[in-house]
């Protein structure tokens, strides 16, 4: 049996980066960038108007007021995408739209609301703006050679918009991790089926599959099989062929029907460890195939399975894409944490921010079989073994759930 720290270390050294592929911006949502993207031109590319109005020489309008408006001759209209044709000379101006290039000679834009409006050959200026007001200057946002998006960044609508603004139609990204989930147990039934006797519904398949998708992975398949050696082996062979990372739930402990460990090693998966000094999730298997495929054998208990996935699989999925896992923060307890005397403890709870500080508390249901403890939780709170409960004010580590937000 190894510690939580040792488990993380053994997993980390086993990770191999996924292949890189070129993807169009339309299909790269959620994938991780495989190399820095560098700006090859400045942004804005040219000085342009930040508001609809009139491009003027500030010297001409500096004394304008409602009582003493300044009258300027309009020499041209400049729309976004058009090029100015005439310089702005003393006593003149150009009608200009947002984003349109500034004409030569103009240094300031008077907004439409502070003028007599569009439509004439002259315009009255009723309010003097600040010098250089409402002008976006070339290169003020981005200089050529600056890094726009970094290797390891996940591509959200924000990053995709920036890449599009610099003309990139495609980018190199790490292929999405392919994850398969196999759940095992004679007692399992799919939601929608009728329950009889001691049967229970299979929640692991749905929660673990959803976690994989939330992590940006591709869920390539889900198998639900009974406690039958031949059926489990067949499912494992299919799942391994369809995945980079295989997650199993159930059959990994020491019971009479726990075949998973033996079957995995029989299929060429080299065991790195089997048990971890933690609660919940002690019977936790990690192994690796000769082809680099990774296997996480999780307990069948739904809370234990989800704890192991969040603690170990989520960082691994990030590492496979050269991405650092950012899910953990530290927060102060507002209620005692019921630590375990011998094992590293994980409990679902809530974390929130107040006056610039982070606070947390465990949920009311703390037993590992209580799957409803997940509802309303936004973090997984953890703490080392302790002979005494952790007290109010102690600082603990919180793993933010990928589908939740930090409370205010």
C-alpha positions in Angstrom: 0.0 0.0 0.0 1.4 3.4 -1.0 0.6 7.0 0.0 -1.4 9.5 -2.0 1.8 11.4 -2.8 3.5 8.3 -4.0 0.5 7.4 -6.2 0.6 10.8 -7.9 4.4 10.4 -8.5 4.1 7.0 -10.0 1.2 8.1 -12.3 3.1 11.2 -13.4 6.2 9.4 -14.6 4.0 7.1 -16.7 2.2 9.8 -18.7 3.0 10.1 -22.4 1.9 13.0 -24.5 -0.8 12.4 -27.0 -0.2 12.9 -30.8 -0.5 16.4 -32.3 -3.0 17.1 -35.0 -3.9 20.2 -37.0 -7.5 21.2 -36.4 -9.7 24.0 -37.8 -10.9 26.6 -35.4 -14.5 25.4 -35.9 -13.5 21.9 -34.5 -10.8 22.7 -32.0 -13.1 23.9 -29.2 -11.9 22.4 -25.8 -8.7 21.0 -27.2 -5.3 22.0 -25.9 -2.8 24.0 -28.0 0.4 22.1 -28.8 2.6 25.1 -29.5 2.7 28.9 -28.8 0.9 31.0 -31.4 2.9 34.2 -32.1 1.4 37.5 -33.5 2.8 38.2 -36.9 1.3 41.7 -37.1 0.3 44.4 -34.6 -3.2 44.9 -33.3 -4.8 47.2 -34.1 -3.1 47.2 -37.5 -3.8 50.9 -37.9 -5.0 53.9 -35.9 -8.8 53.8 -35.9 -11.9 55.3 -34.4 -13.2 53.8 -31.2 -16.7 55.5 -31.6 -19.0 56.8 -34.3 -18.5 60.5 -34.8 -16.1 62.9 -36.4 -12.3 62.7 -36.8 -10.9 66.2 -36.0 -7.8 68.2 -35.1 -8.1 68.7 -31.3 -6.7 72.2 -31.7 -9.8 73.1 -33.7 -12.4 71.9 -31.1 -10.6 72.4 -27.8 -12.8 75.4 -26.8 -16.1 74.0 -28.1 -19.2 74.2 -25.8 -22.9 74.1 -25.9 -23.0 77.9 -25.8 -20.2 78.3 -28.3 -20.1 75.4 -30.7 -17.4 75.0 -33.2 -18.4 74.6 -36.8 -16.3 72.3 -39.1 -16.5 71.4 -42.7 -17.1 67.7 -43.5 -14.7 66.6 -46.2 -15.6 62.9 -46.4 -17.3 59.9 -44.8 -15.1 57.0 -43.7 -16.8 53.7 -43.1 -15.2 50.7 -41.4 -13.1 48.9 -44.1 -12.7 52.0 -46.2 -9.5 54.0 -46.7 -9.4 57.7 -46.0 -9.0 59.8 -49.1 -8.3 63.3 -47.8 -6.2 64.7 -45.0 -8.0 66.7 -42.2 -6.9 70.3 -42.5 -7.6 73.2 -40.2 -11.3 73.9 -39.9 -12.3 70.5 -41.4 -13.2 67.0 -40.2 -14.2 63.6 -41.5 -17.4 61.7 -40.6 -16.1 58.4 -39.3 -17.5 55.1 -38.1 -16.2 52.8 -35.4 -13.2 50.8 -36.6 -12.5 53.0 -39.6 -8.9 54.2 -40.2 -8.1 57.7 -38.9 -7.4 60.1 -41.7 -4.1 62.0 -41.9 -4.1 65.2 -39.8 -6.8 64.0 -37.4 -5.8 63.2 -33.8 -9.1 63.0 -31.9 -12.7 61.7 -32.5 -15.7 63.7 -31.3 -18.5 61.2 -30.5 -21.8 61.6 -32.5 -23.8 62.5 -29.4 -21.7 65.7 -28.8 -22.4 67.0 -32.3 -25.3 68.3 -34.5 -25.2 64.8 -36.1 -24.7 63.2 -39.5 -26.2 64.2 -42.8 -24.9 67.7 -43.7 -21.9 69.4 -45.2 -20.9 70.9 -41.9 -21.2 69.8 -38.3 -21.4 71.7 -35.0 -19.3 70.4 -32.1 -20.9 71.1 -28.7 -18.4 69.5 -26.4 -14.6 69.4 -26.5 -13.2 65.9 -25.9 -9.9 65.1 -24.3 -6.9 65.2 -26.6 -6.6 62.0 -28.6 -10.0 60.8 -27.2 -11.8 57.8 -28.8 -8.8 56.7 -30.9 -7.4 53.2 -30.9 -3.7 53.3 -31.8 -1.8 50.8 -34.0 -0.1 48.2 -31.8 -1.5 49.4 -28.5 -3.0 45.9 -27.8 -0.5 43.5 -29.4 3.0 44.0 -30.9 4.4 41.7 -33.6 6.2 38.8 -31.9 4.0 38.6 -28.8 2.6 35.3 -27.7 -1.1 35.3 -28.3 -2.0 31.9 -26.9 0.4 29.6 -25.1 1.1 25.9 -25.5 -0.9 24.0 -23.0 -3.8 26.5 -23.1 -7.3 25.0 -23.5 -9.1 26.6 -26.5 -12.2 28.3 -25.3 -14.3 30.8 -27.3 -11.9 33.5 -26.0 -8.8 31.9 -27.4 -10.5 30.9 -30.6 -11.7 34.5 -31.2 -8.1 35.8 -30.7 -6.7 33.2 -33.1 -9.4 34.1 -35.7 -8.6 37.8 -35.2 -5.0 37.1 -36.4 -6.1 35.1 -39.4 -5.4 31.6 -38.1 -7.9 29.1 -39.7 -6.3 26.1 -38.0 -4.0 25.3 -35.1 -1.9 22.4 -33.9 -3.5 20.7 -30.9 -3.1 17.6 -28.9 -5.6 14.9 -29.9 -8.4 14.6 -27.4 -7.7 11.8 -24.9 -9.8 8.7 -25.8 -11.3 7.3 -22.6 -13.4 4.2 -22.1 -15.3 3.2 -19.0 -16.1 -0.3 -17.9 -18.4 -0.9 -14.9 -18.7 -4.4 -13.3 -21.3 -6.0 -11.1 -24.1 -8.6 -11.2 -26.2 -6.1 -9.3 -26.0 -3.3 -11.8 -28.9 -2.3 -13.9 -29.1 0.6 -16.4 -31.4 3.5 -15.6 -34.8 2.8 -17.1 -34.7 -0.9 -16.4 -36.8 -2.4 -13.6 -35.2 -3.1 -10.3 -35.8 -6.5 -8.7 -34.3 -8.1 -5.6 -30.9 -6.7 -4.6 -30.3 -4.9 -7.9 -29.1 -1.3 -8.0 -28.8 1.3 -10.8 -25.4 1.9 -12.3 -24.5 5.4 -11.5 -20.7 5.0 -12.1 -21.0 4.7 -15.9 -22.8 8.1 -16.1 -20.8 10.0 -13.5 -17.4 8.8 -14.7 -18.3 9.2 -18.4 -19.5 12.8 -17.7 -16.3 13.5 -15.8 -14.2 12.4 -18.8 -16.2 14.7 -21.1 -15.9 17.6 -18.6 -12.1 17.1 -18.7 -12.1 17.6 -22.4 -11.7 14.0 -23.4 -13.5 11.9 -26.0 -15.7 9.2 -24.4 -15.1 6.3 -26.8 -17.3 3.7 -25.1 -19.0 2.5 -22.0 -19.4 -1.2 -21.0 -21.6 -2.6 -18.2 -20.8 -6.2 -17.5 -21.7 -8.8 -14.9 -19.3 -10.5 -12.5 -18.3 -13.0 -15.2 -14.6 -13.6 -16.1 -15.3 -14.1 -19.8 -17.6 -11.1 -20.1 -15.3 -8.8 -18.2 -12.3 -9.9 -20.3 -14.1 -9.4 -23.5 -15.2 -5.9 -22.4 -11.6 -5.0 -21.3 -10.2 -6.1 -24.7 -12.7 -3.9 -26.6 -12.3 -1.0 -24.2 -8.4 -1.1 -24.3 -8.5 -1.1 -28.1 -10.7 2.0 -28.1 -8.9 4.1 -25.6 -5.7 5.9 -24.5 -6.9 5.7 -20.9 -9.2 3.0 -19.5 -11.3 3.5 -16.4 -12.9 0.6 -14.6 -15.2 0.6 -11.7 -15.8 -2.4 -9.5 -14.2 -5.8 -9.1 -10.9 -4.4 -7.9 -10.9 -5.3 -4.2 -10.2 -8.7 -2.6 -13.6 -10.3 -2.7 -14.5 -13.7 -4.3 -15.9 -11.9 -7.4 -13.2 -9.3 -7.8 -11.5 -10.4 -11.0 -10.4 -7.1 -12.4 -6.8 -7.0 -11.1 -6.0 -10.5 -12.4 -7.7 -9.9 -15.8 -5.9 -6.6 -16.4 -2.4 -8.0 -15.6 -3.3 -11.1 -17.8 -4.0 -8.7 -20.7 -0.5 -7.2 -20.4 -1.2 -4.3 -18.1 1.8 -3.9 -15.8 0.6 -3.0 -12.3 2.2 0.1 -10.8 0.3 -0.1 -7.6 -3.0 -1.5 -6.2 -3.9 0.1 -2.9 -3.5 3.6 -1.6 -3.6 4.8 2.0 -6.7 7.0 1.5 -10.4 7.2 2.5 -12.4 6.6 0.5 -10.9 4.6 -2.4 -8.2 2.4 -0.8 -8.6 -0.5 -3.4 -7.4 1.6 -6.3 -5.4 0.0 -9.2 -3.1 1.8 -11.6 -1.3 0.1 -14.4 0.2 0.7 -17.8 0.4 -1.3 -21.0 3.5 -1.8 -23.2 1.8 0.5 -25.8 1.6 3.3 -23.2 -2.1 2.9 -22.5 -3.0 3.8 -18.9 -5.5 1.9 -16.8 -7.2 3.1 -13.6 -9.1 0.5 -11.7 -11.5 2.3 -9.4 -13.6 0.9 -6.5 -17.3 0.1 -7.3 -18.5 2.4 -4.6 -19.8 5.5 -6.5 -18.4 8.1 -4.1 -15.0 6.3 -3.9 -14.9 5.9 -7.7 -15.6 9.6 -8.3 -13.0 10.6 -5.7 -10.3 8.6 -7.4 -11.3 9.9 -10.8 -11.1 13.6 -9.6 -7.9 13.1 -7.7 -5.9 11.0 -10.2 -7.6 10.8 -13.6 -8.3 14.5 -14.0 -4.6 15.5 -13.6 -3.5 12.7 -15.8 -5.9 13.8 -18.6 -4.4 17.3 -18.4 -0.8 15.9 -18.4 -1.4 13.8 -21.5 -2.0 17.2 -23.3 1.0 19.0 -21.7 -1.4 21.0 -19.6 -0.9 21.7 -15.9 -3.9 20.8 -13.7 -5.2 23.9 -12.0 -8.0 22.5 -9.9 -6.6 22.8 -6.4 -6.7 25.8 -4.0 -6.4 26.3 -0.3 -9.2 27.4 2.0 -10.0 27.9 5.7 -12.3 25.5 7.4 -15.4 27.0 9.0 -16.4 23.7 10.7 -14.2 20.8 12.0 -13.0 18.3 9.4 -13.4 14.7 10.5 -9.9 13.4 9.6 -9.1 9.7 9.6 -6.5 8.5 12.0 -4.5 6.5 9.5 -5.6 7.5 6.0 -5.6 10.6 3.8 -9.2 11.8 3.8 -11.4 13.1 1.0 -14.8 14.6 1.5 -17.2 16.5 -0.8 -18.1 20.0 0.4 -18.4 23.7 -0.6 -15.9 26.4 -1.0 -16.6 30.1 -1.3 -14.9 33.5 -1.3 -15.5 36.3 1.1 -13.5 39.5 1.5 -10.7 38.2 -0.6 -10.4 34.9 1.5 -11.4 31.4 0.7 -13.5 29.3 3.1 -14.9 25.8 3.0 -16.9 23.3 4.8 -17.7 19.6 4.3 -21.2 18.5 3.3 -23.6 17.0 5.9 -23.3 13.5 4.4 -19.8 12.1 4.9 -20.1 8.4 4.5 -18.5 7.0 1.4 -21.7 5.2 0.3 -23.8 8.4 0.3 -23.9 9.4 -3.4 -26.2 12.3 -2.7 -23.3 14.0 -0.9 -22.3 15.1 -4.4 -25.4 17.2 -4.9 -24.6 20.8 -4.1 -20.9 20.2 -3.7 -18.5 22.3 -5.6 -15.2 20.9 -4.3 -13.5 17.9 -2.9 -11.8 18.7 0.4 -8.8 16.8 1.5 -6.5 16.4 4.5 -3.7 14.1 5.7 -4.3 11.6 8.4 -4.8 13.0 11.9 -5.5 11.7 15.4 -7.8 14.7 16.0 -10.3 16.4 13.8 -9.0 19.5 12.0 -10.2 22.6 13.7 -12.0 25.7 12.5 -9.5 28.0 10.9 -7.2 25.2 9.7 -6.2 25.6 6.1 -6.9 22.6 3.8 -6.6 21.7 0.1 -9.8 21.9 -2.0 -10.1 20.3 -5.4 -12.6 22.4 -7.4 -15.1 20.2 -9.3 -14.7 20.8 -13.0 -18.5 21.4 -13.5 -18.9 23.8 -10.6 -18.2 27.4 -9.8 -16.6 29.2 -6.8 -19.3 30.7 -4.6 -19.2 34.3 -3.6 
